[in-house]
Amino acid sequence: MIMERPEQQYIDLFTQYEAMICRHSAEVLNAPRSKAFADFERLGFPTRKQEDYKYTDVGRYFAPDYGLNLNRLEIPVNPYEVFKCDVPNMSTSLYFVVNDAFDRHDSPTASLPEGVEFGSLCEIATRRPELIKKYYSHLADTSEDALAAFNTLFAQDGVVMYVPKGVVVERPIQLVNILRADVATLVNRRLLIILEEGAQAKLLICDHAMDEVNFLSTQVAEVFVGENASLDLYELEETHYSTVRFSNLYVHQSAGSRVLLNGVTLHNGTTRNRVHVVLDGPGAEVDLCGMAIADRDEQVDNHTFIDHRAPACTSNELFKYVLDERAVGAFAGKVLVRPGAERTSSLQTNRNLCVTREARMYTQPQLEIYADDVKCSHGATVGQLDENALFYMQQRGVSLREARLLLMFAFVNEVTDRIRMEALRDRLHQLVEKRFRGELSKCRGCALCK
């Protein structure tokens, strides 16, 4: 039954099961729940009347009745047995989250430097409460975003990555989020990433779904990058048409820090990503990239905000979409240059291809500048495949289908080419090509990649 106020069922649910939710989590995660509850009650789910959510009807996706594993029953799957990714030269420290619980099977590939933590948020928050308390729920402002409040209300576990001062994690870390259930299921994940001064790390996050049931996932990630630290964060969504994902990513950068954020949506149902980056120290740099390939009735909505608070900071933003059939894409990107943020350099670009007349793309680049001596630009285009290029290629013996594939592949390459992990970059080139050809992008021996 569809309720008029879909948030009411979750308000009632939390009121009834608050004790159970808290009992199966950690005190540090429980502390902000009461404020999040008050904020969620006040805000309710955002509606399309609000500018930030005008292209995504949030309440519609939360209205159905989903199962939640509040009692933290173990999911009967060993991901190290079913996930065997055959990516040449892709040597990573591999970990899993099953639905919204960190998998506690021993990782056969994990190799981390001394002092580095990567594991269950609930477990580490219990063992090292002062570390987690210093950062948890400090960036995700529940008073101004209902989805952040919702996630804070119900999240019981997640992942922590902590890299101490000056430590370099040479080997990339890979985190695979697996959706696994026999009935329609709602999962709520948290991710806390902390890089202290001078630390360096690369993290790849992959979303997969084992079952064809309806999944709704919320994820809140808080990322702290210390002075002169460096982080590459890659996200790859490759699920199926019955999945809905709401993701909020918050990044705080100190002076001289360098961050690369690269998000790729290859397969999904409905995806709404929010990225909020604060450049809070002189000389901080962020590269923010995104790519979406969608067909059928898929929807991909990216909403970004880069906040230049300090002088001499740099932001480069590039998002590209290829939309086929009846797919819908949306991009809203805002760059704010605050007073005193002199010598800012900012470039924002959004390029989009609508392969059919039924596909729809909505784009809204924004730039607000309150400082002098800056270099800032933004632009967006929505178009179709170049008919002249198609004709030229056909004249030289290339079939129309192959010509279209080549043009689309070349169009998105600019995003994948910014990946600084060679094995991942090469693998994504293969996956993108297979996606355009309508083939299964399944790794040999892997039960998850679909």
C-alpha positions in Angstrom: 0.0 0.0 0.0 1.3 3.4 -1.0 1.1 5.9 1.9 0.5 9.6 1.5 3.4 10.4 3.8 6.0 7.6 3.1 8.3 9.0 5.9 5.6 8.1 8.5 6.2 4.4 8.3 9.9 4.9 9.0 9.2 7.3 11.9 6.9 4.6 13.4 9.5 1.9 12.7 12.3 3.8 14.5 10.0 4.6 17.4 9.1 0.9 17.8 12.6 -0.6 17.2 15.0 2.1 18.5 16.3 -0.2 21.3 17.0 -3.0 18.8 18.8 -0.7 16.4 21.0 0.7 19.1 21.7 -2.7 20.7 23.1 -4.1 17.4 25.4 -1.0 16.8 28.0 1.0 18.7 27.5 3.9 21.1 29.4 6.3 18.8 26.9 5.5 16.0 23.9 5.7 18.4 24.8 9.1 19.8 23.6 11.2 16.8 20.4 9.2 16.2 18.1 11.3 18.4 19.1 14.5 16.6 18.7 12.7 13.2 15.3 11.5 14.2 14.1 15.1 15.1 15.6 16.4 11.8 13.9 13.6 9.8 10.6 14.2 11.5 10.9 17.9 10.7 12.1 17.6 7.1 10.4 14.5 5.8 11.5 13.1 2.5 12.4 15.8 -0.1 9.9 16.5 -2.8 10.3 17.5 -6.4 9.2 21.0 -5.4 12.6 21.4 -3.8 15.3 22.6 -6.3 17.9 20.0 -5.3 15.5 17.1 -5.9 13.4 18.4 -8.8 14.3 15.5 -11.0 14.0 12.6 -8.5 10.8 11.7 -6.6 12.4 10.4 -3.4 9.2 9.6 -1.6 8.0 7.3 -4.4 11.0 5.0 -3.9 10.6 4.8 -0.1 6.9 4.3 -0.1 6.8 0.5 -0.7 7.3 -2.0 2.1 10.9 -3.1 2.3 12.6 -5.6 4.6 15.3 -4.3 7.0 17.7 -6.5 8.8 17.6 -4.5 12.1 18.3 -7.6 14.1 21.5 -8.1 12.2 20.8 -11.7 11.1 23.8 -13.2 9.2 23.4 -13.4 5.4 24.4 -17.0 4.3 27.0 -16.1 1.7 30.8 -16.2 1.6 31.7 -13.5 -0.9 35.3 -14.7 -1.3 33.8 -17.9 -2.8 31.3 -16.2 -5.2 33.3 -13.1 -6.2 36.3 -14.1 -8.3 37.0 -11.0 -10.4 39.3 -11.8 -13.3 40.9 -8.4 -13.9 44.5 -8.7 -15.2 47.1 -7.1 -12.9 44.4 -5.9 -10.6 46.2 -6.6 -7.3 44.1 -5.2 -4.5 43.4 -5.7 -0.8 39.8 -7.0 -1.1 37.0 -6.6 1.4 33.2 -7.0 1.2 30.0 -5.5 2.6 27.0 -7.7 2.4 23.9 -5.5 2.2 24.9 -3.1 5.0 27.2 -5.3 7.2 30.9 -5.6 6.9 31.8 -9.1 6.0 34.0 -10.8 8.7 35.4 -13.6 6.7 39.2 -13.5 6.5 40.4 -11.6 3.4 43.0 -13.8 1.6 44.4 -10.7 -0.3 44.4 -8.0 2.4 47.9 -6.5 3.0 47.9 -3.2 4.9 50.8 -1.2 6.3 51.2 -1.1 10.1 48.8 1.3 11.7 46.2 1.3 8.9 42.7 0.3 9.8 40.1 -1.1 7.4 37.1 -2.8 8.7 33.7 -2.8 10.4 32.6 0.7 11.5 30.6 -0.9 14.4 33.6 -3.0 15.6 36.2 -0.2 15.3 33.9 2.3 16.9 33.6 -0.1 19.9 37.3 -0.7 20.0 38.5 2.9 19.2 35.6 5.1 20.2 37.6 8.3 20.5 38.9 8.0 16.9 35.5 7.5 15.4 33.8 10.1 17.6 36.2 12.7 16.3 34.9 12.3 12.8 31.6 10.4 12.6 28.6 12.4 11.5 30.6 15.7 11.5 30.3 16.3 7.7 26.8 14.8 7.0 24.5 17.5 8.3 21.2 15.9 9.2 19.6 19.3 9.8 19.7 20.2 6.1 19.4 16.8 4.2 16.7 14.3 5.0 18.5 11.4 3.3 21.5 12.0 5.5 19.2 12.1 8.5 17.5 8.9 7.4 20.8 7.1 7.0 22.1 8.3 10.3 18.9 7.1 11.9 19.1 3.5 10.6 22.7 2.7 9.8 24.1 0.1 12.2 27.4 -0.7 10.5 29.6 0.2 7.6 33.3 0.6 6.8 36.2 2.6 8.3 39.4 3.3 6.4 42.0 5.1 8.6 45.5 5.9 7.3 47.9 7.4 9.9 50.1 10.4 9.4 52.7 9.9 6.7 51.7 6.4 5.8 51.5 5.4 2.1 49.2 2.5 1.2 50.9 1.4 -2.0 48.4 -1.4 -2.8 44.9 -0.2 -3.8 42.0 -1.3 -1.6 38.9 -2.7 -3.1 35.5 -2.7 -1.3 32.7 -4.6 -2.9 29.1 -3.9 -1.8 26.9 -6.9 -2.4 23.1 -6.7 -2.4 21.7 -10.2 -1.4 18.1 -11.0 -0.4 15.1 -13.1 -1.3 12.6 -10.2 -0.8 12.5 -6.5 -1.4 15.2 -5.1 0.9 16.3 -1.7 2.2 20.0 -1.3 3.3 21.7 1.6 4.9 25.5 1.8 4.7 28.1 4.2 6.3 31.6 4.9 5.1 34.2 6.8 7.1 37.5 7.6 5.4 40.3 9.3 7.4 43.7 10.2 5.9 45.9 12.1 8.3 48.7 14.5 7.2 50.8 13.3 4.4 49.0 9.9 4.0 48.2 8.4 0.6 45.7 5.7 -0.5 43.6 4.5 -3.4 40.1 3.0 -2.8 37.8 1.3 -5.4 34.2 0.7 -4.4 32.0 -1.6 -6.5 28.3 -2.1 -6.2 26.8 -5.4 -7.3 23.5 -7.3 -6.8 23.3 -11.1 -6.5 19.5 -11.3 -6.7 16.8 -9.8 -9.0 14.5 -8.5 -6.2 13.9 -4.8 -5.6 16.7 -3.2 -3.6 16.8 0.3 -2.1 20.1 1.4 -0.7 21.2 4.6 1.1 24.9 5.4 1.7 26.5 8.2 3.5 30.3 8.6 3.1 32.4 11.1 5.1 35.9 11.7 3.9 38.6 13.6 5.7 41.8 14.3 3.9 44.6 15.9 6.0 47.3 18.4 5.0 49.3 17.3 2.0 47.5 13.9 1.9 46.4 12.2 -1.3 43.3 10.1 -2.0 41.9 8.4 -5.1 38.3 7.3 -4.7 36.6 5.3 -7.5 33.0 4.1 -7.4 31.6 1.7 -9.9 27.8 0.9 -9.9 27.0 -2.3 -11.8 23.7 -3.7 -10.4 20.4 -4.1 -12.3 17.2 -2.4 -13.3 15.4 -3.2 -10.0 17.9 -1.3 -7.8 17.5 2.2 -6.4 20.5 4.0 -4.8 20.8 7.2 -2.9 24.4 8.2 -2.1 25.7 11.2 -0.2 29.4 11.8 -0.3 31.0 14.5 1.8 34.7 15.4 1.4 36.7 17.8 3.6 40.2 18.7 2.3 42.9 20.5 4.3 45.8 22.5 2.9 47.8 21.0 0.1 45.6 17.9 -0.1 44.9 16.2 -3.5 41.7 14.2 -4.2 40.5 12.3 -7.3 36.8 11.3 -7.2 35.6 9.2 -10.2 32.1 7.7 -10.3 30.9 5.4 -13.0 27.3 4.2 -13.4 27.2 1.3 -15.9 24.0 -0.6 -14.8 21.3 0.6 -12.4 17.6 1.3 -12.0 17.5 4.7 -10.4 20.6 6.5 -8.9 20.8 9.8 -7.1 24.3 10.8 -6.1 25.1 13.9 -4.0 28.8 15.0 -3.8 29.8 17.8 -1.4 33.4 18.9 -1.4 34.9 21.5 0.9 38.4 22.9 0.0 39.3 24.3 3.4 43.0 25.0 3.1 45.3 26.8 0.7 46.5 24.8 -2.2 43.9 22.0 -2.0 43.0 20.3 -5.3 40.1 18.1 -6.3 39.4 16.3 -9.6 35.7 15.3 -9.7 34.6 13.1 -12.6 31.5 11.1 -13.4 30.1 9.0 -16.2 26.7 7.4 -16.7 25.5 5.0 -19.4 21.7 4.4 -19.2 19.0 2.9 -21.3 15.5 1.5 -20.9 13.8 3.6 -18.1 17.0 4.0 -16.1 17.6 7.3 -14.3 20.9 8.8 -13.1 20.9 12.1 -11.1 24.2 13.7 -10.0 24.1 16.7 -7.8 27.5 18.3 -6.9 28.7 21.2 -4.8 32.4 22.3 -4.6 33.0 24.9 -1.9 36.2 27.0 -2.3 36.8 28.4 1.2 40.6 29.0 1.0 42.9 30.7 -1.5 44.9 29.1 -4.3 42.7 26.0 -4.5 41.9 24.1 -7.7 38.8 22.1 -8.8 38.3 20.3 -12.1 34.9 18.8 -12.7 33.8 16.6 -15.7 30.6 14.7 -16.1 29.4 12.8 -19.2 26.2 10.9 -19.9 25.1 8.6 -22.7 21.3 8.1 -22.6 19.5 5.6 -24.8 15.9 4.6 -25.3 13.8 6.3 -22.5 16.6 6.9 -20.0 16.6 10.1 -18.0 19.7 12.0 -16.8 20.2 15.0 -14.6 23.2 17.0 -13.5 23.2 19.9 -11.2 26.7 21.2 -10.3 27.5 24.3 -8.2 30.9 25.9 -7.6 31.0 28.5 -4.8 34.1 30.7 -4.4 33.8 32.4 -1.0 35.3 35.8 0.0 39.0 35.5 0.5 39.4 32.5 -1.8 41.7 34.4 -4.1 43.7 32.7 -6.9 41.0 30.0 -7.2 41.0 28.0 -10.4 37.8 26.1 -11.2 36.6 24.4 -14.4 33.2 22.6 -14.6 32.1 20.7 -17.7 29.0 18.6 -18.4 28.7 16.9 -21.8 25.7 14.7 -22.8 24.5 12.4 -25.6 20.9 11.6 -26.1 20.9 8.7 -28.5 17.1 8.6 -29.1 14.5 11.4 -29.1 12.8 9.8 -26.1 15.9 10.1 -23.9 15.9 13.2 -21.6 18.8 15.1 -20.1 18.5 18.0 -17.6 21.6 20.0 -16.8 22.1 23.0 -14.5 25.7 24.2 -14.1 26.1 27.0 -11.5 28.9 29.3 -10.5 29.0 31.8 -7.6 32.1 34.0 -7.1 32.7 36.4 -4.3 36.5 36.8 -4.7 38.8 38.6 -7.1 41.7 37.2 -9.1 40.1 33.9 -10.0 39.9 31.7 -13.1 36.5 30.0 -13.3 34.4 28.7 -16.1 31.5 26.3 -16.5 29.6 24.9 -19.5 27.1 22.2 -20.5 26.0 20.7 -23.8 23.3 18.2 -24.8 23.4 16.7 -28.3 23.1 13.7 -30.5 25.6 11.6 -32.4 27.3 13.6 -35.2 25.5 12.6 -38.4 28.5 13.8 -40.5 30.9 11.6 -38.6 28.5 8.6 -38.9 28.3 9.2 -42.7 32.0 9.6 -43.0 32.7 6.3 -41.2 30.1 4.4 -43.2 31.7 5.6 -46.5 34.8 3.8 -45.3 33.1 0.5 -44.7 32.1 0.8 -41.1 28.6 -0.4 -40.4 26.1 2.1 -38.9 25.9 0.1 -35.6 29.7 -0.1 -35.3 30.1 3.6 -36.1 27.6 4.6 -33.4 29.4 2.4 -30.9 32.8 3.9 -31.8 31.5 7.4 -31.4 29.9 6.7 -28.0 33.0 4.9 -26.8 35.2 7.8 -27.8 32.8 10.2 -26.1 33.1 8.7 -22.6 36.8 7.9 -22.8 37.8 11.2 -21.4 36.4 10.2 -18.0 37.8 6.7 -17.9 41.2 8.0 -19.0 41.5 10.1 -15.8 41.7 6.9 -13.7 45.2 6.5 -12.3 45.0 2.7 -11.8 46.0 1.2 -15.1 44.4 -2.2 -14.6 41.1 -0.6 -13.6 41.2 1.8 -16.5 41.8 -1.0 -19.0 39.0 -3.1 -17.4 36.6 -0.2 -17.6 37.3 0.3 -21.3 36.2 -3.3 -21.8 33.1 -3.0 -19.6 32.0 0.2 -21.3 32.4 -1.4 -24.7 30.4 -4.4 -23.7 27.8 -2.1 -22.1 27.3 -0.3 -25.4 27.0 -3.6 -27.2 24.4 -4.9 -24.9 26.6 -7.8 -23.7 27.0 -9.1 -20.2 30.0 -7.6 -18.6 30.6 -10.7 -16.5 34.1 -11.5 -15.3 35.2 -15.1 -15.9 34.3 -17.2 -12.8 32.5 -14.3 -11.1 28.9 -14.9 -9.9 28.3 -11.2 -9.3 29.4 -9.1 -12.3 26.4 -8.9 -14.6 
